[in-house]
C-alpha cells in the first residue's frame, strides 16, 4: 500500500511539473507570437520605411508609451496633438521650388485670363530666374506674400481652388511618372495614418496659403479643413465694397472673394501664435524640415506637461530627389543637438514618391515660363 501511495504521489508531482512547464512554455510562445504579430503589423503599416530606421523606432516607442494607460507617459486622447509642416515635410518642395511659388509664377507668366502690371511682371520674372538655384533675395517671403495676395485678388474661393487643381494636373518638373498633385511623401502619409489610428489629432501648420493646402490634400490626407493652418489673405463679400464687415450684411446672392490684404505669414513664431489661437492646446508631437519650423518644434518640446517629441526631416537624397547628401551629416548633427529626432530621406525611406516616379535631373522651368508679356499698365 505504501509503495502504491508513493507511486501515486510521484505521478501527481510529475503531472504538476509537466503542467507548470507546459504553462510556462505556452506563455512564452504566446508572448513570442504577440511580439511577432506586433512586428508584422508595424512592418505592414510602415511598408515604405526601412525596418532599421532609428527615427521610425523612436516614433513607435513614443506612441506606444503615450497611448498605454498604465504608462507614466500616458497622454489622454484630447491632448494628443501633432503638428506637421507642409512643404518639404509632407510634400516635395524641390521641383524646382515651393508649390505656392510655382502657382504664383503660373498666374503671372502664363495665365491668359490675368494681365499683370509692370511691378507684378517684374516679380514673376525675378522668381523665374532665381527658382532653380534657390537664390531668392532675403526679403523674398514677404514680397512673395504681397504679390500673391494681389495676383489672386477678386477670385472666389471656387475659382481659386479650380486654378490650383488645374495646375496640380501638370507633370512635376524634373520627374517622370508624377504630377504636382501626386508629389507627396508617401512614407509621411503612413506616419499620419499611424498617428490617427492611435488617437492623435493631426494638424498642418504651414507657411503656404491655407486654401492651397486645403485643395492639395483633398482625397490624399484625411485631415479636416479646420485642422489646416496657413498663411492667410483677407476675404470679403464680393459686393461689400469699402463697407466694414461689421456693418455689411451677407446675403444669399453674395459669395466670398480674396482680397489683396495679407493677414499673416505663417512662419517661425507666427506658427506658435497660430497654434495657440486656433488649436488651443500645446502639441506633443511636431514634424518639420527647416529653420522655419524650429519655433513650432520648441513650443512642443519645452515646458510641456506631457512627454513630447520632435521629428526633423532632412532632404539628403540626391538620387531619387533633389536633396544634398553632402549636407546630410551636418544637418543631422545640427538638429540632433537641438533635441530633434532626424528623419533621413536617403537612409530611412524605401521610396519617396513611389517606385514608378523617376528623377530626370533636368528642369523645363525656364522654357515653360519663357514669355514676352506686356505689362497691363503700359
HELIX and SHEET records of a PDB file:
HELIX    1   1 UNK A    2  UNK A   45  1                                  44    
HELIX    2   2 UNK A   54  UNK A   66  1                                  13    
HELIX    3   3 UNK A   77  UNK A   79  5                                   3    
HELIX    4   4 UNK A   99  UNK A  109  1                                  11    
HELIX    5   5 UNK A  118  UNK A  130  1                                  13    
HELIX    6   6 UNK A  140  UNK A  151  1                                  12    
HELIX    7   7 UNK A  157  UNK A  168  1                                  12    
HELIX    8   8 UNK A  180  UNK A  182  5                                   3    
HELIX    9   9 UNK A  186  UNK A  197  1                                  12    
HELIX   10  10 UNK A  210  UNK A  217  1                                   8    
HELIX   11  11 UNK A  225  UNK A  227  5                                   3    
HELIX   12  12 UNK A  269  UNK A  278  1                                  10    
HELIX   13  13 UNK A  291  UNK A  293  5                                   3    
HELIX   14  14 UNK A  294  UNK A  301  1                                   8    
HELIX   15  15 UNK A  325  UNK A  337  1                                  13    
HELIX   16  16 UNK A  345  UNK A  348  1                                   4    
HELIX   17  17 UNK A  365  UNK A  368  1                                   4    
SHEET    1   A 7 UNK A 256  UNK A 264  0                                        
SHEET    2   A 7 UNK A 228  UNK A 237 -1                                        
SHEET    3   A 7 UNK A 201  UNK A 209  1                                        
SHEET    4   A 7 UNK A  81  UNK A  84  1                                        
SHEET    5   A 7 UNK A 285  UNK A 288  1                                        
SHEET    6   A 7 UNK A 309  UNK A 314  1                                        
SHEET    7   A 7 UNK A 341  UNK A 344  1                                        
SHEET    1   B 2 UNK A 175  UNK A 176  0                                        
SHEET    2   B 2 UNK A 358  UNK A 359 -1                                        
END                                                                             
